[in-house]
Amino acid sequence: MREIVAKFLGSCAGLGYFPYAPGTVTSFAAAVFFVTVPSFSTPEVALPAIFTVFAVGLWSAKIMEEIYGHDPSQVTIDEVAGQWVALLLLPSGWFSAVLGFTAFRVFDILKPEPVNIAQKLPGGWGVMADDLLAGIYANLSVRIVLWTLSLFSVAVPL
């Protein structure tokens, strides 16, 4: 029973078993959820949700690694946590969401240091930590892009 629950939660209700780019599919779903649920624009809702997903991800990823091996592609709950960090406290709207989604996928795939080092942590920690760091990189990158656009008085679409 523990393995069934871990697979369901760790794969985000099965998105992790999508045949092509399950991480990108799950990141997209996480971004759409974040943008379309208005309460996620508040840190009072978003932060506890991120911490909860992170904790559940630690547990489920550890079990799924026992089944599938190190950092299996079926584990996509880490994408949710990382994507939500990437979008945390950014201006609301689809423009910021698209930038946040794109930046998160780039940093998650390229894994610049220390993202790559974090991925090597044991158990579920490596699965979850690298995506949180990629989310932080993405969030900061989007802030820099938005700030740079504001310097040139570029109107940012919502």
C-alpha positions in Angstrom: 0.0 0.0 0.0 2.9 2.4 0.9 4.3 1.9 -2.6 1.0 2.6 -4.3 0.5 5.8 -2.4 4.1 6.9 -3.0 3.7 6.2 -6.8 0.5 8.2 -6.9 1.8 11.2 -5.0 5.3 11.1 -6.4 4.1 10.9 -10.0 1.5 13.7 -9.4 -1.5 11.4 -10.0 0.2 9.7 -12.9 1.7 12.6 -14.8 5.2 11.1 -14.1 4.2 8.2 -16.3 3.5 10.4 -19.3 5.5 8.9 -22.2 7.3 12.1 -23.3 8.9 14.8 -21.1 6.9 14.0 -17.9 8.9 16.6 -16.0 7.8 19.3 -18.5 4.2 18.1 -18.5 4.1 18.3 -14.7 5.8 21.7 -14.6 3.3 23.0 -17.0 0.4 21.6 -15.0 1.9 23.1 -11.8 2.3 26.5 -13.5 -1.2 26.5 -14.8 -2.5 25.6 -11.3 -0.4 28.3 -9.7 -1.7 31.0 -12.1 -5.3 30.0 -12.1 -5.8 29.6 -8.4 -5.9 33.2 -7.1 -4.9 32.4 -3.5 -1.5 31.1 -4.7 -0.5 34.7 -5.3 -0.3 35.1 -1.5 2.7 33.8 0.4 0.4 32.7 3.2 -1.0 30.0 0.9 1.9 29.4 -1.5 4.7 28.9 1.1 2.9 26.2 3.2 1.8 24.5 -0.1 5.4 24.4 -1.3 6.6 23.1 2.1 3.9 20.4 2.1 4.7 19.3 -1.5 8.4 19.2 -0.6 7.8 17.0 2.5 5.5 14.6 0.6 8.1 14.6 -2.2 10.9 13.6 0.2 8.9 10.7 1.4 7.5 9.5 -2.0 10.8 10.1 -3.9 12.7 8.0 -1.4 10.3 5.1 -1.9 10.2 5.5 -5.7 14.0 5.5 -5.8 14.0 2.1 -4.1 11.7 0.9 -6.9 13.1 2.6 -10.0 16.6 3.7 -9.1 18.3 7.0 -8.6 16.2 10.1 -9.5 13.6 8.3 -11.7 11.8 10.2 -14.3 8.5 8.9 -12.9 9.0 11.2 -9.8 7.6 14.5 -10.8 6.4 16.0 -7.5 9.8 17.7 -7.4 8.7 19.6 -10.5 5.7 21.0 -8.7 7.8 22.3 -5.8 10.4 23.8 -8.0 7.9 25.4 -10.4 6.0 26.9 -7.6 9.2 28.4 -6.2 10.0 29.7 -9.6 6.6 31.6 -9.6 6.6 32.6 -6.0 5.8 36.3 -5.5 6.2 37.2 -9.1 3.8 39.7 -10.6 0.5 37.9 -11.4 -0.3 37.2 -15.0 0.5 34.9 -17.9 3.7 36.8 -19.0 5.4 36.2 -15.7 4.1 32.6 -15.6 5.5 31.8 -19.1 8.9 33.4 -18.2 8.9 31.4 -14.9 7.9 28.2 -16.5 10.6 28.6 -19.2 13.3 29.6 -16.9 12.6 26.8 -14.5 12.7 24.2 -17.3 16.0 25.6 -18.5 17.7 25.6 -15.1 16.2 22.2 -14.2 17.5 20.6 -17.4 20.9 22.4 -17.5 21.5 22.0 -13.8 24.1 24.7 -13.2 26.0 24.4 -9.9 25.0 24.0 -7.1 21.9 22.4 -8.7 23.9 19.5 -10.1 25.6 18.9 -6.7 22.2 19.0 -4.9 20.9 16.3 -7.3 23.5 13.9 -5.8 22.2 14.0 -2.3 21.0 10.7 -0.9 17.4 9.5 -0.7 14.6 11.8 -1.7 16.7 14.9 -0.8 18.6 14.8 -4.1 15.4 14.5 -6.1 13.7 17.4 -4.3 16.7 19.8 -3.6 17.9 20.3 -7.2 14.4 21.4 -8.3 14.1 23.9 -5.4 17.4 25.4 -6.4 16.4 25.5 -10.1 13.2 27.2 -9.0 15.2 29.8 -7.0 17.5 30.5 -10.0 14.4 30.8 -12.3 12.6 33.1 -9.9 15.7 35.4 -9.6 16.2 35.3 -13.4 12.6 36.3 -14.1 12.9 39.2 -11.6 16.0 40.4 -13.5 14.3 40.2 -16.9 11.2 42.1 -15.6 13.4 44.7 -13.9 15.5 45.1 -17.2 12.3 45.5 -19.2 11.1 48.2 -16.8 14.3 50.1 -17.3 13.4 50.4 -21.0 9.8 51.2 -20.2 8.6 48.1 -21.9 5.0 47.4 -21.1 4.8 43.9 -19.7 1.6 42.1 -20.8 -0.6 40.5 -18.2 
